[in-house]
Amino acid sequence: MTAITPGRIVQFTITEQQAKQINSQRTQAGHATKTGNVAREGDSFPLIVVRVWAGESVNGQLFLDGNDTLWVCSANHEDAELPIGQYGKWRWPERA
């Protein structure tokens, strides 16, 4: 498997809780600053890795389908066990 390092782009699948957070932030911000398509559980977006923790746990900036982003902390690879309190997982993008 390829090593995960800062600057890499991976795919991140959002959870129901993250989708609600994204949609809520867009509603609270009004139409002037944060807009985009409705986020749904299971949607996948590109995540730029900014920090790698022990193993393959990463922090990164998730680029949404709109003009906003979501900060993601301590996301594990999709093959990792999901600890209590952990949300969403990342995976390597498929090659075309």
The first five atom37 places (N, CA, C, CB, O) and aatype in JSON, in Angstrom:
{
  "aatype": [12, 16, 0, 9, 16, 14, 7, 1, 9, 19, 5, 13, 16, 9, 16, 6, 5, 5, 0, 11, 5, 9, 2, 15, 5, 1, 16, 5, 0, 7, 8, 0, 16, 11, 16, 7, 2, 19, 0, 1, 6, 7, 3, 15, 13, 14, 10, 9, 19, 19, 1, 19, 17, 0, 7, 6, 15, 19, 2, 7, 5, 10, 13, 10, 3, 7, 2, 3, 16, 10, 17, 19, 4, 15, 0, 2, 8, 6, 3, 0, 6, 10, 14, 9, 7, 5, 18, 7, 11, 17, 1, 17, 14, 6, 1, 0],
  "atom_mask": [
    [1, 1, 1, 1, 1],
    [1, 1, 1, 1, 1],
    [1, 1, 1, 1, 1],
    [1, 1, 1, 1, 1],
    [1, 1, 1, 1, 1],
    [1, 1, 1, 1, 1],
    [1, 1, 1, 0, 1],
    [1, 1, 1, 1, 1],
    [1, 1, 1, 1, 1],
    [1, 1, 1, 1, 1],
    [1, 1, 1, 1, 1],
    [1, 1, 1, 1, 1],
    [1, 1, 1, 1, 1],
    [1, 1, 1, 1, 1],
    [1, 1, 1, 1, 1],
    [1, 1, 1, 1, 1],
    [1, 1, 1, 1, 1],
    [1, 1, 1, 1, 1],
    [1, 1, 1, 1, 1],
    [1, 1, 1, 1, 1],
    [1, 1, 1, 1, 1],
    [1, 1, 1, 1, 1],
    [1, 1, 1, 1, 1],
    [1, 1, 1, 1, 1],
    [1, 1, 1, 1, 1],
    [1, 1, 1, 1, 1],
    [1, 1, 1, 1, 1],
    [1, 1, 1, 1, 1],
    [1, 1, 1, 1, 1],
    [1, 1, 1, 0, 1],
    [1, 1, 1, 1, 1],
    [1, 1, 1, 1, 1],
    [1, 1, 1, 1, 1],
    [1, 1, 1, 1, 1],
    [1, 1, 1, 1, 1],
    [1, 1, 1, 0, 1],
    [1, 1, 1, 1, 1],
    [1, 1, 1, 1, 1],
    [1, 1, 1, 1, 1],
    [1, 1, 1, 1, 1],
    [1, 1, 1, 1, 1],
    [1, 1, 1, 0, 1],
    [1, 1, 1, 1, 1],
    [1, 1, 1, 1, 1],
    [1, 1, 1, 1, 1],
    [1, 1, 1, 1, 1],
    [1, 1, 1, 1, 1],
    [1, 1, 1, 1, 1],
    [1, 1, 1, 1, 1],
    [1, 1, 1, 1, 1],
    [1, 1, 1, 1, 1],
    [1, 1, 1, 1, 1],
    [1, 1, 1, 1, 1],
    [1, 1, 1, 1, 1],
    [1, 1, 1, 0, 1],
    [1, 1, 1, 1, 1],
    [1, 1, 1, 1, 1],
    [1, 1, 1, 1, 1],
    [1, 1, 1, 1, 1],
    [1, 1, 1, 0, 1],
    [1, 1, 1, 1, 1],
    [1, 1, 1, 1, 1],
    [1, 1, 1, 1, 1],
    [1, 1, 1, 1, 1],
    [1, 1, 1, 1, 1],
    [1, 1, 1, 0, 1],
    [1, 1, 1, 1, 1],
    [1, 1, 1, 1, 1],
    [1, 1, 1, 1, 1],
    [1, 1, 1, 1, 1],
    [1, 1, 1, 1, 1],
    [1, 1, 1, 1, 1],
    [1, 1, 1, 1, 1],
    [1, 1, 1, 1, 1],
    [1, 1, 1, 1, 1],
    [1, 1, 1, 1, 1],
    [1, 1, 1, 1, 1],
    [1, 1, 1, 1, 1],
    [1, 1, 1, 1, 1],
    [1, 1, 1, 1, 1],
    [1, 1, 1, 1, 1],
    [1, 1, 1, 1, 1],
    [1, 1, 1, 1, 1],
    [1, 1, 1, 1, 1],
    [1, 1, 1, 0, 1],
    [1, 1, 1, 1, 1],
    [1, 1, 1, 1, 1],
    [1, 1, 1, 0, 1],
    [1, 1, 1, 1, 1],
    [1, 1, 1, 1, 1],
    [1, 1, 1, 1, 1],
    [1, 1, 1, 1, 1],
    [1, 1, 1, 1, 1],
    [1, 1, 1, 1, 1],
    [1, 1, 1, 1, 1],
    [1, 1, 1, 1, 1]
  ],
  "atom_positions": [
    [[0.84, -1.18, 0.0], [0.0, 0.0, 0.0], [0.89, 1.24, 0.0], [-0.96, 0.0, 1.22], [1.96, 1.25, 0.61]],
    [[0.45, 2.29, -0.67], [1.15, 3.55, -0.73], [1.08, 4.24, 0.63], [0.58, 4.45, -1.83], [0.05, 4.23, 1.29]],
    [[2.19, 4.86, 1.02], [2.2, 5.58, 2.3], [1.37, 6.84, 2.2], [3.65, 5.92, 2.73], [1.37, 7.52, 1.17]],
    [[0.68, 7.15, 3.25], [-0.11, 8.38, 3.31], [0.79, 9.48, 3.87], [-1.41, 8.19, 4.2], [1.43, 9.31, 4.91]],
    [[0.84, 10.6, 3.17], [1.69, 11.73, 3.57], [0.92, 13.03, 3.36], [3.02, 11.73, 2.76], [-0.03, 13.06, 2.57]],
    [[1.31, 14.11, 4.06], [0.66, 15.4, 3.84], [0.74, 15.81, 2.37], [1.3, 16.48, 4.73], [1.75, 15.6, 1.7]],
    [[-0.36, 16.4, 1.89], [-0.43, 16.84, 0.51], [-1.11, 15.85, -0.42], [0.0, 0.0, 0.0], [-1.48, 16.21, -1.54]],
    [[-1.28, 14.61, 0.02], [-1.94, 13.61, -0.8], [-3.44, 13.91, -0.85], [-1.69, 12.18, -0.25], [-4.01, 14.44, 0.1]],
    [[-4.07, 13.56, -1.96], [-5.51, 13.7, -2.1], [-6.12, 12.31, -2.05], [-5.9, 14.45, -3.43], [-5.73, 11.42, -2.81]],
    [[-7.1, 12.13, -1.15], [-7.8, 10.86, -0.99], [-9.3, 11.13, -1.11], [-7.45, 10.19, 0.39], [-9.72, 12.28, -1.15]],
    [[-10.09, 10.08, -1.17], [-11.54, 10.2, -1.19], [-12.05, 9.98, 0.23], [-12.19, 9.19, -2.18], [-11.59, 9.07, 0.93]],
    [[-13.0, 10.82, 0.65], [-13.56, 10.71, 1.99], [-15.07, 10.61, 1.88], [-13.14, 11.92, 2.87], [-15.7, 11.43, 1.21]],
    [[-15.65, 9.62, 2.54], [-17.1, 9.41, 2.53], [-17.69, 9.96, 3.82], [-17.44, 7.9, 2.36], [-17.27, 9.59, 4.91]],
    [[-18.67, 10.87, 3.67], [-19.24, 11.52, 4.86], [-20.33, 10.65, 5.5], [-19.82, 12.89, 4.49], [-20.99, 9.84, 4.85]],
    [[-20.49, 10.87, 6.79], [-21.53, 10.19, 7.56], [-22.79, 11.04, 7.57], [-21.04, 9.91, 9.02], [-22.8, 12.17, 7.07]],
    [[-23.85, 10.5, 8.14], [-25.1, 11.25, 8.28], [-24.88, 12.51, 9.13], [-26.19, 10.37, 8.91], [-25.38, 13.58, 8.79]],
    [[-24.14, 12.37, 10.21], [-23.88, 13.51, 11.1], [-23.11, 14.61, 10.36], [-23.09, 13.05, 12.35], [-23.44, 15.78, 10.51]],
    [[-22.12, 14.24, 9.57], [-21.35, 15.24, 8.82], [-22.21, 15.91, 7.75], [-20.13, 14.6, 8.17], [-22.08, 17.12, 7.53]],
    [[-23.08, 15.15, 7.1], [-23.99, 15.74, 6.1], [-24.89, 16.77, 6.76], [-24.84, 14.63, 5.4], [-25.11, 17.85, 6.21]],
    [[-25.43, 16.45, 7.93], [-26.27, 17.4, 8.66], [-25.49, 18.65, 9.03], [-26.86, 16.74, 9.92], [-26.0, 19.76, 8.93]],
    [[-24.25, 18.47, 9.47], [-23.4, 19.6, 9.84], [-23.15, 20.52, 8.64], [-22.05, 19.1, 10.41], [-23.27, 21.74, 8.76]],
    [[-22.83, 19.94, 7.5], [-22.58, 20.72, 6.27], [-23.83, 21.5, 5.88], [-22.15, 19.8, 5.12], [-23.76, 22.71, 5.64]],
    [[-24.96, 20.81, 5.82], [-26.21, 21.46, 5.41], [-26.63, 22.55, 6.39], [-27.33, 20.42, 5.28], [-27.13, 23.59, 5.98]],
    [[-26.42, 22.31, 7.68], [-26.76, 23.29, 8.7], [-25.88, 24.53, 8.58], [-26.61, 22.68, 10.1], [-26.38, 25.65, 8.68]],
    [[-24.59, 24.35, 8.36], [-23.68, 25.49, 8.22], [-24.06, 26.33, 7.0], [-22.23, 25.01, 8.09], [-23.95, 27.56, 7.04]],
    [[-24.51, 25.69, 5.95], [-24.91, 26.42, 4.76], [-26.18, 27.21, 5.01], [-25.1, 25.47, 3.58], [-26.32, 28.33, 4.51]],
    [[-27.1, 26.65, 5.76], [-28.35, 27.33, 6.08], [-28.1, 28.52, 7.0], [-29.34, 26.35, 6.73], [-28.67, 29.59, 6.8]],
    [[-27.25, 28.33, 8.0], [-26.95, 29.4, 8.95], [-26.19, 30.55, 8.3], [-26.15, 28.85, 10.12], [-26.36, 31.7, 8.69]],
    [[-25.36, 30.23, 7.31], [-24.55, 31.26, 6.67], [-25.37, 32.12, 5.72], [-23.39, 30.62, 5.92], [-24.95, 33.22, 5.36]],
    [[-26.52, 31.63, 5.31], [-27.34, 32.38, 4.36], [-26.82, 32.17, 2.94], [0.0, 0.0, 0.0], [-25.88, 31.41, 2.7]],
    [[-27.44, 32.84, 2.02], [-27.1, 32.63, 0.61], [-25.85, 33.38, 0.17], [-28.25, 33.04, -0.25], [-25.31, 33.09, -0.9]],
    [[-25.39, 34.32, 0.96], [-24.29, 35.18, 0.52], [-22.92, 34.53, 0.6], [-24.29, 36.42, 1.34], [-22.05, 34.86, -0.21]],
    [[-22.69, 33.6, 1.54], [-21.34, 33.11, 1.73], [-21.13, 31.62, 1.45], [-20.92, 33.38, 3.1], [-20.15, 31.26, 0.8]],
    [[-22.01, 30.76, 1.91], [-21.83, 29.31, 1.75], [-22.98, 28.72, 0.97], [-21.69, 28.62, 3.12], [-24.12, 28.71, 1.44]],
    [[-22.68, 28.23, -0.22], [-23.72, 27.61, -1.04], [-23.17, 26.32, -1.64], [-24.2, 28.57, -2.15], [-21.96, 26.16, -1.78]],
    [[-24.07, 25.42, -1.99], [-23.67, 24.17, -2.61], [-24.83, 23.2, -2.65], [0.0, 0.0, 0.0], [-25.89, 23.45, -2.07]],
    [[-24.6, 22.1, -3.33], [-25.63, 21.07, -3.39], [-25.79, 20.41, -2.04], [-25.28, 20.01, -4.45], [-24.87, 20.4, -1.22]],
    [[-26.97, 19.87, -1.8], [-27.28, 19.21, -0.52], [-26.31, 18.05, -0.32], [-28.75, 18.72, -0.49], [-26.1, 17.25, -1.23]],
    [[-25.74, 17.97, 0.89], [-24.85, 16.86, 1.24], [-25.68, 15.74, 1.83], [-23.75, 17.32, 2.25], [-26.61, 15.97, 2.61]],
    [[-25.34, 14.5, 1.45], [-26.07, 13.33, 1.94], [-25.08, 12.28, 2.47], [-26.95, 12.72, 0.82], [-23.96, 12.16, 1.98]],
    [[-25.53, 11.55, 3.47], [-24.73, 10.44, 3.99], [-24.28, 9.56, 2.84], [-25.53, 9.62, 5.03], [-25.08, 9.21, 1.97]],
    [[-23.0, 9.2, 2.83], [-22.47, 8.33, 1.78], [-21.85, 9.07, 0.61], [0.0, 0.0, 0.0], [-21.18, 8.46, -0.22]],
    [[-22.05, 10.4, 0.54], [-21.39, 11.18, -0.51], [-19.89, 11.13, -0.29], [-21.9, 12.65, -0.52], [-19.41, 11.13, 0.85]],
    [[-19.14, 11.1, -1.39], [-17.68, 11.1, -1.33], [-17.13, 12.37, -1.94], [-17.11, 9.87, -2.05], [-17.62, 12.84, -2.97]],
    [[-16.12, 12.93, -1.28], [-15.49, 14.16, -1.74], [-13.98, 14.04, -1.6], [-16.02, 15.39, -0.94], [-13.5, 13.22, -0.81]],
    [[-13.21, 14.84, -2.35], [-11.76, 14.82, -2.19], [-11.33, 15.48, -0.88], [-11.08, 15.52, -3.38], [-11.88, 16.51, -0.47]],
    [[-10.36, 14.87, -0.24], [-9.81, 15.38, 1.01], [-8.31, 15.56, 0.82], [-10.13, 14.43, 2.21], [-7.62, 14.61, 0.43]],
    [[-7.8, 16.75, 1.08], [-6.36, 16.98, 1.04], [-5.82, 16.75, 2.45], [-6.02, 18.43, 0.51], [-6.24, 17.41, 3.4]],
    [[-4.89, 15.82, 2.56], [-4.31, 15.46, 3.85], [-3.33, 16.55, 4.28], [-3.6, 14.07, 3.77], [-2.46, 16.96, 3.51]],
    [[-3.49, 17.02, 5.51], [-2.57, 18.03, 6.04], [-1.72, 17.51, 7.2], [-3.34, 19.24, 6.5], [-0.65, 18.06, 7.48]],
    [[-2.17, 16.46, 7.87], [-1.39, 15.87, 8.94], [-1.7, 14.39, 9.03], [-1.66, 16.57, 10.29], [-2.85, 13.97, 8.87]],
    [[-0.67, 13.59, 9.29], [-0.82, 12.15, 9.47], [-0.48, 11.82, 10.9], [0.07, 11.33, 8.47], [0.58, 12.21, 11.41]],
    [[-1.37, 11.1, 11.55], [-1.15, 10.66, 12.91], [-0.67, 9.21, 12.89], [-2.44, 10.8, 13.77], [-0.39, 8.67, 11.81]],
    [[-0.56, 8.59, 14.04], [-0.11, 7.2, 14.13], [-0.92, 6.32, 13.19], [-0.22, 6.68, 15.57], [-2.13, 6.46, 13.09]],
    [[-0.25, 5.43, 12.53], [-0.92, 4.55, 11.56], [-1.33, 5.33, 10.34], [0.0, 0.0, 0.0], [-0.51, 5.98, 9.7]],
    [[-2.61, 5.26, 10.0], [-3.11, 5.95, 8.81], [-4.25, 6.89, 9.15], [-3.57, 4.94, 7.77], [-5.14, 7.12, 8.33]],
    [[-4.23, 7.42, 10.35], [-5.22, 8.41, 10.77], [-4.76, 9.78, 10.26], [-5.4, 8.41, 12.32], [-3.6, 10.14, 10.41]],
    [[-5.7, 10.54, 9.66], [-5.32, 11.81, 9.04], [-6.26, 12.95, 9.43], [-5.28, 11.67, 7.53], [-7.42, 12.72, 9.77]],
    [[-5.74, 14.17, 9.37], [-6.53, 15.39, 9.41], [-6.47, 15.97, 8.0], [-6.01, 16.42, 10.5], [-5.46, 15.82, 7.31]],
    [[-7.55, 16.63, 7.58], [-7.5, 17.23, 6.26], [-8.68, 18.13, 5.97], [0.0, 0.0, 0.0], [-9.64, 18.22, 6.73]],
    [[-8.57, 18.8, 4.84], [-9.59, 19.72, 4.36], [-10.42, 19.0, 3.3], [-8.95, 21.03, 3.79], [-9.89, 18.57, 2.27]],
    [[-11.72, 18.88, 3.55], [-12.63, 18.2, 2.64], [-13.25, 19.22, 1.7], [-13.73, 17.43, 3.42], [-13.87, 20.18, 2.15]],
    [[-13.08, 19.03, 0.4], [-13.62, 19.94, -0.59], [-15.0, 19.47, -1.02], [-12.67, 20.06, -1.81], [-15.14, 18.41, -1.63]],
    [[-16.01, 20.27, -0.69], [-17.41, 19.9, -0.91], [-17.88, 20.35, -2.28], [-18.29, 20.51, 0.17], [-17.18, 21.06, -3.0]],
    [[-19.1, 19.94, -2.64], [-19.72, 20.34, -3.9], [-20.4, 21.69, -3.67], [-20.74, 19.27, -4.4], [-21.62, 21.78, -3.6]],
    [[-19.6, 22.72, -3.56], [-20.06, 24.07, -3.28], [-18.84, 24.95, -3.05], [0.0, 0.0, 0.0], [-17.73, 24.57, -3.41]],
    [[-19.05, 26.1, -2.46], [-17.93, 27.02, -2.25], [-17.41, 26.98, -0.81], [-18.35, 28.44, -2.6], [-16.87, 27.96, -0.32]],
    [[-17.59, 25.84, -0.14], [-17.14, 25.7, 1.23], [-16.37, 24.39, 1.41], [-18.32, 25.76, 2.19], [-16.3, 23.56, 0.5]],
    [[-15.79, 24.23, 2.6], [-15.02, 23.04, 2.94], [-15.43, 22.57, 4.33], [-13.48, 23.34, 2.89], [-16.19, 23.24, 5.03]],
    [[-14.93, 21.4, 4.7], [-15.17, 20.87, 6.04], [-13.84, 20.36, 6.57], [-16.26, 19.73, 6.04], [-13.14, 19.61, 5.89]],
    [[-13.49, 20.77, 7.79], [-12.28, 20.27, 8.43], [-12.57, 18.9, 9.01], [-11.78, 21.25, 9.53], [-13.52, 18.74, 9.77]],
    [[-11.75, 17.9, 8.66], [-11.94, 16.53, 9.11], [-10.74, 16.16, 9.99], [-12.08, 15.53, 7.9], [-9.59, 16.34, 9.59]],
    [[-11.03, 15.64, 11.18], [-9.98, 15.27, 12.13], [-9.95, 13.77, 12.38], [-10.17, 16.01, 13.44], [-10.99, 13.12, 12.5]],
    [[-8.75, 13.24, 12.46], [-8.5, 11.85, 12.87], [-9.33, 10.83, 12.1], [-8.77, 11.7, 14.34], [-9.89, 9.91, 12.7]],
    [[-9.41, 10.99, 10.79], [-10.12, 10.02, 9.95], [-9.23, 8.82, 9.67], [-10.58, 10.68, 8.61], [-8.04, 8.98, 9.37]],
    [[-9.78, 7.65, 9.76], [-9.03, 6.42, 9.51], [-9.27, 5.9, 8.11], [-9.39, 5.36, 10.53], [-10.26, 6.24, 7.46]],
    [[-8.34, 5.06, 7.64], [-8.5, 4.39, 6.36], [-9.71, 3.46, 6.44], [-7.21, 3.59, 5.98], [-10.05, 2.97, 7.53]],
    [[-10.37, 3.22, 5.32], [-11.6, 2.42, 5.32], [-11.4, 1.0, 5.83], [-12.16, 2.36, 3.93], [-12.37, 0.36, 6.25]],
    [[-10.18, 0.48, 5.82], [-9.92, -0.88, 6.31], [-9.7, -0.92, 7.83], [-8.71, -1.46, 5.61], [-9.66, -2.0, 8.42]],
    [[-9.57, 0.25, 8.46], [-9.31, 0.32, 9.9], [-10.59, 0.11, 10.69], [-8.66, 1.67, 10.27], [-11.69, 0.39, 10.2]],
    [[-10.43, -0.38, 11.91], [-11.57, -0.48, 12.83], [-12.01, 0.93, 13.18], [-11.21, -1.31, 14.12], [-11.17, 1.81, 13.33]],
    [[-13.3, 1.15, 13.32], [-13.83, 2.48, 13.63], [-13.97, 2.65, 15.14], [-15.2, 2.69, 12.93], [-14.86, 2.06, 15.75]],
    [[-13.09, 3.48, 15.77], [-13.21, 3.69, 17.22], [-14.48, 4.46, 17.57], [-11.99, 4.44, 17.75], [-15.06, 5.13, 16.72]],
    [[-14.91, 4.35, 18.81], [-16.07, 5.08, 19.28], [-15.81, 6.58, 19.12], [-16.4, 4.73, 20.77], [-14.74, 7.07, 19.49]],
    [[-16.78, 7.31, 18.57], [-16.64, 8.74, 18.39], [-15.97, 9.14, 17.08], [0.0, 0.0, 0.0], [-15.83, 10.33, 16.8]],
    [[-15.56, 8.17, 16.28], [-14.87, 8.44, 15.01], [-15.9, 8.53, 13.88], [-13.82, 7.33, 14.69], [-16.86, 7.76, 13.86]],
    [[-15.71, 9.46, 12.96], [-16.67, 9.67, 11.89], [-16.01, 9.59, 10.53], [-17.36, 11.0, 12.05], [-14.94, 10.17, 10.33]],
    [[-16.62, 8.9, 9.6], [-16.16, 8.85, 8.23], [-14.82, 8.16, 8.07], [0.0, 0.0, 0.0], [-14.07, 8.0, 9.03]],
    [[-14.53, 7.75, 6.84], [-13.27, 7.08, 6.54], [-12.77, 7.53, 5.18], [-13.44, 5.55, 6.57], [-13.54, 7.96, 4.33]],
    [[-11.46, 7.42, 4.99], [-10.87, 7.78, 3.71], [-10.41, 6.52, 2.97], [-9.7, 8.75, 3.91], [-10.23, 5.46, 3.55]],
    [[-10.23, 6.69, 1.66], [-9.71, 5.6, 0.83], [-8.93, 6.22, -0.32], [-10.86, 4.66, 0.29], [-9.11, 7.39, -0.65]],
    [[-8.07, 5.43, -0.92], [-7.34, 5.9, -2.09], [-8.32, 6.0, -3.26], [-6.15, 4.95, -2.44], [-9.19, 5.14, -3.4]],
    [[-8.19, 7.04, -4.1], [-9.08, 7.17, -5.26], [-8.81, 6.05, -6.26], [-8.9, 8.55, -5.94], [-7.68, 5.58, -6.4]],
    [[-9.86, 5.65, -6.96], [-9.7, 4.64, -8.01], [-9.03, 5.29, -9.21], [-11.07, 4.03, -8.42], [-9.26, 6.45, -9.52]],
    [[-8.2, 4.53, -9.87], [-7.53, 5.03, -11.08], [-8.39, 4.68, -12.29], [-6.09, 4.42, -11.23], [-8.93, 3.58, -12.4]],
    [[-8.5, 5.65, -13.18], [-9.33, 5.44, -14.38], [-8.55, 4.69, -15.44], [-9.82, 6.77, -14.95], [-9.08, 4.42, -16.52]]
  ]
}
